[in-house]
Amino acid sequence: MYHSVEFEGYESTNVSEDNVPIGSLDYLSTKYESLDYEVIENELYCKEEENKGYRYVVQKDFSRWMTFFWIGVIVACVGIIIYIGIEVGTNFKFNIIKKYFDESTLQNNGMLKPYLVALILNSVPSVIGSYLIVYVEPMAKGSGIPAVKCFLNGIKVPRLIRLKTLIVKVIGVISAILGGLWGGKEGPMIHAGAIIAAGISQGKSTTFNKDLGALNFFREDHEKRDFVSGGAAAGIAAAFGAPVGGLLFSLEEGASFWNQALTWRIFFGSMISMFTLYSVLSAYHGHPGDLTYRGLLNFGKFDDLSYHILDIPIFIFMGILGGLTGALFCHLNLKLVKFRKRYVDTNWKKVLEVLIICSATVTTSFLLILWTNDCKKLGIDPTEYPIQFECKDGEFNVMAALWFQLLEGAVRSLFHDPPVDFSGGVLIPGLCTGAAWGRLVGLGVLNIFPNTNIGIYSLIGAASQLGGITRMTISLTIILVEATGSITFGLPLMICLMTAKWVGDFFSESIYESQIQMSGMPLLAWDPPPLSSNTYAKHFMTHPVITFKMIESVENIVKILKTYTHNGFPVIEYVQNNELGNNYEKCYLRGLILRSQLIVLLQKKIFDRPLTNYWDSVTVDIFREDYPRYSSIEDIELIQNDLKLTINLSKYMNPSPYVVQHTMSMPRVFKLFRAMGLRHIVVINDSNEVAGIVTRKDLARYKVKSHMGKISVNELKLSNK
Ligand code: ATP
């Protein structure tokens, strides 16, 4: 018999609903599990610590620093591969298309041939990229920022940090950009950084089935989380040339845990990443030893970023505009995602969708090139990709050049081109859209004040737009300050980003937030729901609780693990009680055991075997061997005799789990859970017996919604979807 501890007076919690409408934001998916940040200080752990001594502490610390160093180097190398891949591919594409353009212009035989060639050259990489993402590793889609944010929040996102995901991501980014799709390599660099960090820090690759036998002391969720924070930061450092921005991104967007030493190490890794990228790309461009090459996203050099106090109200106005357009963008994006979930529901349709978008982009670009025959002299503002088309000798077609320039080049042109020249994932598209309308505002101001520097308006527009979409504040300010190299411009950036966030938050959630909600991931907010001090643990805990006894039969363990999907089980002991003459059993908490621990014990058949010294050969390392992918209970084969044996769980369980009284208020439970990065909190009643259990999903269910100034708390449903 297994144990389900039940008391009168608590409502039984009913979990899981199945009929969640497509695109709903009001549910939490039970398929996402949590990471385990707790160090299990059981007998085995103490045995290990006793034997290690201080030398081990120094060695572990040194390995940490070295790991951050290598994370920085390898993240930069991946950035370089993406950069060079895109450059080589674009040059190849340009040379072929230019040949057809020149030929058609010379022979005056229309644009059909160059158009078809461009269509093929864009469609092939787009289809390759989308095929890989759809059929090989869907986790590599998009920027990956929302998923990395969830991982840092403590959610185990399946396949997020695998090598296969990294490979598909790198090929996918290069193909998408070569295919002319609207996107950049900056968001994906954050995800790539996270994967590299998680991989290097473990000293093994499950994909290649290779274990170096090193760094096994980092095979724990809390260690991995710290490295992943560093990897994401190193990704930003390489992408934007912004190491402090990267550090702040990890802090602002995720990190559930932070301390001084970790900050310092993440900063070190980011710096290494940035300078490795600078030095290699400088050498690639023929200036070895010169570290002046900027990050992957190069904003170009702003000669003049001076502004006047009277510009500030205009910047605030632009922040408001960015907030409004950002909220509208998020709203439309949500509608589009719902539409796609409903109608683009099979793999081949997804690939076809990419092909259609790619063809539409090429067609629109060609129509623009044909209709706006905008020419510019070759010498004045050299472009890397001059196509003469119908321009005079010594001139090139501006639209054609812009089309080849990729989005980042377009952003740069919007920042720096003199006012007369222009007649016309979310990071880079957001920057690009904002830079365009910012420039329009600048042109308007230029009409009134002739000395206006419209480049700064473009920059403020870009920042406001991106702020309105992502609602990032501190990190985005610093990323843009570092990318432009001007600290004096920090104040206007901060003002417009803050305004954009406040205005955007008034109308909708950020794009990342709504993507996370739609996927049903149980993200824990920074703060508990407001006005929740009257809600107590007994109101939101799960009751009855499935538990184990200290000495449990193998048969029972297998039965429970097969019946329930839970990952943590209180271990209890029944004690005979004789208070006031009433003779009854009390169930006291003795510890908490994880499903993964039980799986290892069953798989390795570590059962109580009297008269043997089996205990001597058991070490903590046996639990690290299979980390992080443990078998499922269905895969474990046991013979009839095994089932008759017992396991003394007290040797393996966490003997001191976090426990709260059933009368503890929600804000206090929430803060404890969030601050300590917990996975399970056991709730006890007035007589210290196990009354309930609280996990991430019980807390994340209370979702604060703020719309048009009105705040409400929604209770989300749990779903098996
Ligand atoms: P996580 O999914 O966060 O890794 P978990 O798998 O242990 O943790 P879930 O199964 O996801 O927890 O939790 C789903 C619901 O089941 C929650 O409401 C939680 O309170 C409840 N629950 C978790 N463990 C137990 C248990 N041992 N007995 C009864 N209910 C539990």
Boltz pocket constraint, residues with backbone or C-beta under 6 A from the ligand:
constraints:
  - pocket:
      binder: B
      contacts: [[A, 15], [A, 30], [A, 32], [A, 33], [A, 34], [A, 35], [A, 540], [A, 541], [A, 542], [A, 543], [A, 544], [A, 545], [A, 546], [A, 547], [A, 565], [A, 566], [A, 567], [A, 568], [A, 569], [A, 570], [A, 679], [A, 680], [A, 693], [A, 694], [A, 695], [A, 696], [A, 697], [A, 698]]
      max_distance: 6.0
